[in-house]
Amino acid sequence: MPDPNPAALEFLLSRRSRPAKTLTTPVPDRATVEGLLVAAARTPDHGKLEPWRFVVLEHAALQRLAAAVPARGAALGLEPEKIDKMANQFAMADLAVAVVASPKPVEKIPQIEQTLSAGAVCLALLNAALASGWGANWLSGWASHDADFVQEHLGLEPQETIAGFIHLGTETSTPPERPRPDMARITRWVSA
């Protein structure tokens, strides 16, 4: 017989990200963030490669990123609205963790499995923060996918990418529930 954990299951069935724009101070302190990162690092990781790492972005670092966005967006020829949205994502934040997908050159473990592990770290960090009572949101955006931007401003290596920015803080309002998937439409049972 399984040993159920009803509280954990209830959390997973009711969890809801908090929009980053509604997060404010106080933010988790360093010790709390370190604990959340420990929880996130318990993610499935085929081959024990740890194909991910963390860059904790405090307020001043987020302001620096916000200031760097307009020039890079203009150089890429992006629409002003996209540039402003990306800049605001950083400018309005007080704390975020960049989860860096850092694949290892191991022939036995395909890169896709390593990338999926980095995505799982994002979800684990998001859920750890929410379960701890913090507001949290997983975001990306064009700057997170621009190799020049992340290498210059976040110190990523050429083979690394951003799996996501996990914004952390105190929620100012509970978001409304959103529509959830129709399980019958997206599930296929195979018995033979």
C-alpha positions in Angstrom: 0.0 0.0 0.0 1.3 3.5 -0.8 2.0 5.9 2.0 0.0 9.0 0.9 0.9 12.6 1.7 -2.6 14.3 1.4 -1.2 17.8 2.3 1.3 17.6 -0.6 -1.3 16.3 -3.0 -3.8 19.0 -2.0 -1.0 21.6 -2.5 -0.3 20.3 -6.0 -4.0 20.2 -6.9 -4.6 23.8 -5.8 -1.2 25.5 -6.5 -1.4 28.7 -8.5 1.5 30.9 -9.6 1.3 34.5 -8.5 1.8 37.1 -11.3 5.3 38.7 -11.0 3.8 42.2 -11.4 1.8 41.6 -8.2 4.9 40.6 -6.1 6.5 43.1 -3.7 8.7 43.2 -0.7 9.5 41.7 1.6 11.3 39.0 -0.4 12.8 35.8 1.0 16.1 36.4 2.8 19.3 34.7 1.7 18.9 31.7 4.0 15.4 31.1 2.8 16.4 31.3 -0.8 19.2 28.9 -0.1 16.6 26.5 1.3 14.4 26.9 -1.7 17.3 26.2 -4.0 18.1 23.0 -2.0 14.5 21.9 -2.6 14.7 22.7 -6.3 18.0 20.8 -6.7 16.2 17.6 -5.6 14.8 17.4 -9.2 15.1 14.2 -11.3 18.5 14.3 -13.0 19.4 11.4 -15.2 23.1 10.6 -14.7 23.5 12.9 -11.7 24.9 15.6 -14.0 23.4 18.6 -12.4 22.8 20.2 -15.9 21.6 23.4 -14.3 22.7 26.1 -12.0 21.3 29.2 -10.3 22.0 32.9 -10.6 20.2 34.8 -7.8 19.3 38.3 -9.0 18.8 40.8 -6.2 17.1 44.2 -6.8 20.2 46.1 -8.0 21.1 43.4 -10.5 17.5 43.3 -11.8 17.7 47.1 -12.3 21.0 46.7 -14.2 19.3 44.1 -16.5 16.3 46.4 -17.0 18.7 49.2 -18.0 20.5 46.9 -20.5 17.3 45.7 -22.2 16.5 48.8 -24.4 19.8 48.9 -26.2 19.8 45.2 -27.0 16.1 45.2 -28.0 16.8 48.1 -30.4 19.8 46.3 -31.8 17.6 43.3 -32.5 15.0 45.5 -34.2 12.3 44.6 -31.7 9.0 46.5 -31.3 9.1 49.1 -28.5 6.2 47.2 -26.7 8.3 44.0 -26.5 11.3 46.0 -25.3 9.3 47.8 -22.6 7.6 44.6 -21.4 11.0 42.9 -21.0 12.6 45.9 -19.3 9.6 46.1 -16.9 9.8 42.4 -16.0 13.3 43.2 -14.5 12.6 46.8 -13.3 9.5 45.8 -11.3 11.1 42.9 -9.6 12.8 42.8 -6.2 14.2 39.2 -6.4 14.4 36.6 -9.1 16.4 33.4 -9.6 17.7 32.7 -13.1 17.7 28.9 -13.6 20.4 28.2 -16.1 20.3 25.2 -18.3 23.9 24.1 -18.3 24.1 20.9 -20.4 27.1 18.6 -19.9 28.8 17.0 -22.9 27.9 13.4 -22.0 27.0 11.2 -24.9 25.0 8.8 -22.8 22.5 11.4 -21.6 20.8 13.3 -24.4 20.7 17.1 -24.2 16.9 17.1 -24.3 16.9 15.1 -21.0 19.2 17.6 -19.5 17.1 20.5 -20.7 14.0 18.9 -19.3 15.7 18.5 -16.0 16.4 22.3 -16.0 12.7 22.9 -16.6 11.8 20.6 -13.8 14.2 22.6 -11.5 12.2 25.7 -12.4 8.9 24.1 -11.4 10.4 22.6 -8.3 11.7 26.1 -7.2 8.4 27.7 -8.0 6.5 25.1 -6.0 9.0 25.2 -3.1 8.5 29.0 -2.9 4.7 28.7 -3.1 4.6 25.9 -0.5 6.7 28.1 1.8 4.1 30.9 1.5 5.9 33.2 -0.9 4.5 34.5 -4.1 6.3 33.1 -7.1 6.1 33.2 -10.9 8.1 31.5 -13.7 8.9 33.9 -16.6 11.2 34.0 -19.6 11.0 36.6 -22.4 13.1 37.4 -25.4 16.1 38.5 -23.4 16.3 35.1 -21.7 16.6 33.5 -25.2 19.2 36.0 -26.6 22.6 34.4 -26.3 24.5 37.7 -26.5 22.3 39.3 -23.7 22.6 36.4 -21.2 26.3 35.9 -21.9 27.1 39.6 -21.4 24.8 40.4 -18.6 24.4 37.1 -16.7 27.8 35.5 -17.4 26.4 32.4 -19.2 28.7 30.2 -21.2 28.0 29.7 -24.9 26.4 26.3 -24.4 24.1 27.6 -21.6 20.6 29.0 -21.8 18.0 30.4 -19.4 15.4 27.9 -18.5 13.4 30.5 -16.6 13.4 33.5 -14.2 11.6 32.5 -11.0 10.4 35.8 -9.5 9.9 35.7 -5.7 8.3 38.0 -3.3 5.2 38.8 -1.2 1.9 38.6 -3.1 -0.3 41.6 -3.0 -3.4 39.9 -4.3 -4.6 36.4 -4.9 -5.1 35.8 -8.6 -8.4 34.3 -9.8 -8.4 30.7 -10.7 -7.8 30.1 -14.4 -9.3 27.5 -16.6 -7.6 24.1 -16.3 -7.1 21.5 -19.0 -9.8 19.1 -20.1 -8.2 15.9 -18.9 -10.4 13.7 -21.2 -9.2 15.6 -24.2 -5.5 15.4 -23.4 -5.3 11.9 -22.0 -5.1 8.6 -23.9 -5.2 5.3 -22.0 -3.3 2.4 -23.5 -4.0 -1.1 -22.0 -2.6 -3.4 -24.7 
